[in-house]
Structure formats: C-alpha cells, structure tokens
Amino acid sequence: MPVYEYQCPECHFEFESLVRRFDEATTCPHCGCDHPKRLMSAPAAHGSDSSSKTTASICPTSGKPCCPGCQHHH
C-alpha cells in the first residue's frame, strides 16, 4: 500500500497518508478538509538508514497535529 504526501489547501498542513485504493479519499488530520492536494514526492529508498521524516508535531493543547504556523509547540 502506497504512502502519499498531501498538503491541505485550507490550513497548508502537510501530512502523509496510507492509501489502500487509488480512489480512496483522505482528509486533513489538522482541520478536516476533505480535498487535500497530493504532492509529488520522490520514491522511498529502502536501506539501512535509520533516519525518518517527521511531518507533524502534536499540539499539547489540542492533541491534534500542529500546522506549520502553530505556536503551541514552540
């Protein structure tokens, strides 16, 4: 199952989503927008590198992923 990167047109939050079917809809985990834009991304390389990309911080106030402009996690 592929993992796609998305950006919400409403709050500009970037996130990844596991998509089981090509026509499966996804929503923004930050604001609930039901039409995020799928981003172009490079294919994942498999190897022994243990680094990983983090796309979101969790807001200590709301418990939801923080958007790029969120001041709660600073």
Beta strands, then each sheet from edge to edge (+ up, - down):
strand 1: 3-7
strand 2: 14-18
strand 3: 37-38
sheet 1: 2+ 1- 3+
end
